[in-house]
Amino acid sequence: MKLLLHSCCAPCSVSCVKDLRNENIAPHLFWYNPNIHPYTEYKSRRDCLIEFAKNEKLEFTVNDEYNVDAFLSFVYKKTENRCEMCYRFRLEKAALLAVNEGFDAFSTTLLISPYQNHEAIKRIGEEIAQKYKVDFYYKDFRPLFREGQNTAKERNFYMQKYCGCIFSEEERYLKKSNNEN
């Protein structure tokens, strides 16, 4: 199977890639994450993923459209559903690339995180797959999350402190400051 794997970061990718390789699938990584803010965070995650892909001898595509306006206008006034909007924003781009480049299926490393809305990712992936007539490769990678995080720490990958968007950054730091009071 020729699989395009949307990758949010190297720490989330490491166990997904290992598991897929165990199934004789060599995923082609795809970086498209204009949701990540600020730009320094975006760059740190992108550069770490590129280094990981090179070290693992993985093919990869970097869509480096850092378009804050497009992302924020997509989720603006829908902040209660912002995560689902963000999944859709990125998975749609992955599906389009999969179709245009002849991949059999697309998937995402978001499926490894216990902090993401797994059912929403699956549902949105399947909706987009149907829309673009390409398969969505679904797998619950969550049991591999801790192993991936440990491997990422051992390999000195850049480890982020929040999901990526400006809203999750705010939540993380406000929660932390509220706990300190």
PLY file of the C-alpha trace (Angstrom):
ply
format ascii 1.0
element vertex 181
property float x
property float y
property float z
element edge 180
property int vertex1
property int vertex2
end_header
0.00 0.00 0.00
1.20 3.47 -0.87
0.28 5.50 2.24
0.51 9.24 2.76
0.86 9.89 6.50
0.02 13.39 7.64
2.54 14.04 10.42
2.02 16.63 13.11
5.47 16.14 14.68
8.34 13.67 15.04
7.37 12.46 18.55
3.93 11.41 17.29
5.37 9.97 14.09
8.05 7.68 15.50
5.80 4.86 16.80
3.30 5.21 13.95
6.10 4.72 11.43
7.54 1.77 13.35
4.13 0.10 13.55
3.38 0.69 9.87
6.77 -0.69 8.88
5.96 -3.81 10.90
2.94 -4.17 8.58
5.22 -3.74 5.54
3.93 -0.24 4.88
6.54 2.43 4.22
4.63 5.64 4.81
5.38 8.83 2.93
5.33 11.59 5.57
3.44 14.79 4.87
4.01 17.98 6.83
1.13 20.43 6.67
0.43 22.17 9.96
-0.40 25.87 9.57
-2.28 25.59 12.85
0.96 25.61 14.86
1.77 28.95 16.49
3.95 30.86 16.96
6.22 30.49 13.97
9.17 29.48 16.15
7.15 26.50 17.42
6.10 25.65 13.86
9.72 25.74 12.68
10.99 23.61 15.59
8.41 20.90 14.93
8.89 20.99 11.16
12.66 20.82 11.33
12.61 17.94 13.80
10.21 15.99 11.58
12.40 16.57 8.52
15.47 15.35 10.41
13.54 12.29 11.64
12.39 11.48 8.08
15.92 11.78 6.73
17.40 9.63 9.50
14.73 6.96 8.95
15.19 7.15 5.16
11.53 8.00 4.71
10.13 9.86 1.76
8.44 13.06 2.80
6.69 16.11 1.48
6.74 19.47 3.22
3.94 21.87 2.45
5.40 24.94 4.09
2.37 27.18 3.73
2.48 28.99 7.02
-0.71 30.91 6.47
-1.96 32.18 9.81
-4.78 34.13 8.17
-6.19 31.08 6.35
-6.09 28.88 9.43
-7.56 31.45 11.80
-10.29 32.46 9.37
-11.18 28.76 9.00
-11.64 28.27 12.76
-12.67 31.82 13.73
-16.11 32.01 15.36
-16.16 28.20 15.53
-13.81 27.94 18.49
-16.05 25.45 20.29
-15.41 23.05 17.38
-11.95 24.34 16.57
-10.22 20.96 16.95
-12.58 19.33 14.49
-12.15 22.25 12.12
-8.37 21.91 12.45
-8.48 18.16 11.73
-10.59 18.85 8.65
-8.31 21.67 7.48
-5.21 19.44 7.54
-6.74 16.11 6.51
-8.38 17.69 3.48
-4.98 18.89 2.30
-3.57 15.38 2.87
-6.39 13.76 0.90
-5.88 16.14 -2.01
-2.18 15.38 -2.11
-2.89 11.64 -1.86
-5.23 11.84 -4.85
-2.94 14.07 -6.91
0.17 11.98 -6.23
-1.41 8.53 -6.67
-1.40 7.30 -3.08
-3.73 4.43 -2.19
-4.67 5.97 1.16
-3.94 8.73 3.64
-3.81 8.76 7.42
-2.53 10.91 10.26
-0.29 10.67 13.28
-2.99 12.51 15.20
-4.44 9.03 15.74
-1.69 8.28 18.28
-2.52 11.04 20.73
-4.72 10.30 23.74
-5.26 14.08 23.94
-7.00 14.36 20.56
-10.65 13.57 19.76
-10.00 10.19 18.20
-13.57 9.52 17.05
-13.77 12.93 15.38
-10.48 12.33 13.53
-11.75 8.98 12.30
-15.13 10.38 11.25
-13.62 13.39 9.47
-10.98 11.24 7.78
-13.68 8.91 6.46
-15.85 11.82 5.27
-12.94 13.38 3.41
-11.95 10.00 1.95
-15.43 9.58 0.54
-15.42 13.13 -0.84
-12.10 12.67 -2.67
-12.47 8.97 -3.52
-9.32 7.86 -1.70
-9.08 5.51 1.28
-8.58 6.74 4.82
-6.28 4.31 6.61
-7.63 4.09 10.12
-5.66 2.62 12.98
-5.83 3.28 16.69
-2.19 4.05 17.43
-2.92 5.29 20.98
-1.51 2.17 22.71
1.87 3.19 21.22
1.80 6.77 22.52
4.03 6.37 25.62
6.53 4.23 23.72
6.76 6.94 21.07
7.19 9.70 23.63
9.94 7.74 25.38
11.72 7.08 22.08
11.45 10.76 21.17
13.03 11.75 24.50
15.82 9.19 24.09
16.54 10.54 20.61
16.42 14.17 21.82
13.56 15.15 19.54
11.99 18.54 20.02
9.12 17.93 22.48
6.27 20.41 22.36
4.26 21.49 25.40
0.85 21.96 23.74
-1.16 20.76 20.75
-0.02 23.55 18.49
-2.68 26.18 17.88
-2.80 29.51 19.61
-5.90 28.40 21.52
-4.22 25.27 22.93
-1.16 27.31 23.87
-3.38 29.73 25.78
-5.21 26.87 27.53
-1.97 25.19 28.54
-0.39 28.30 30.03
-3.58 29.64 31.64
-4.20 26.25 33.23
-0.64 26.20 34.52
-0.87 29.71 35.97
-4.27 28.96 37.54
-2.79 25.86 39.21
0.04 27.96 40.63
-2.38 30.30 42.43
0 1
1 2
2 3
3 4
4 5
5 6
6 7
7 8
8 9
9 10
10 11
11 12
12 13
13 14
14 15
15 16
16 17
17 18
18 19
19 20
20 21
21 22
22 23
23 24
24 25
25 26
26 27
27 28
28 29
29 30
30 31
31 32
32 33
33 34
34 35
35 36
36 37
37 38
38 39
39 40
40 41
41 42
42 43
43 44
44 45
45 46
46 47
47 48
48 49
49 50
50 51
51 52
52 53
53 54
54 55
55 56
56 57
57 58
58 59
59 60
60 61
61 62
62 63
63 64
64 65
65 66
66 67
67 68
68 69
69 70
70 71
71 72
72 73
73 74
74 75
75 76
76 77
77 78
78 79
79 80
80 81
81 82
82 83
83 84
84 85
85 86
86 87
87 88
88 89
89 90
90 91
91 92
92 93
93 94
94 95
95 96
96 97
97 98
98 99
99 100
100 101
101 102
102 103
103 104
104 105
105 106
106 107
107 108
108 109
109 110
110 111
111 112
112 113
113 114
114 115
115 116
116 117
117 118
118 119
119 120
120 121
121 122
122 123
123 124
124 125
125 126
126 127
127 128
128 129
129 130
130 131
131 132
132 133
133 134
134 135
135 136
136 137
137 138
138 139
139 140
140 141
141 142
142 143
143 144
144 145
145 146
146 147
147 148
148 149
149 150
150 151
151 152
152 153
153 154
154 155
155 156
156 157
157 158
158 159
159 160
160 161
161 162
162 163
163 164
164 165
165 166
166 167
167 168
168 169
169 170
170 171
171 172
172 173
173 174
174 175
175 176
176 177
177 178
178 179
179 180
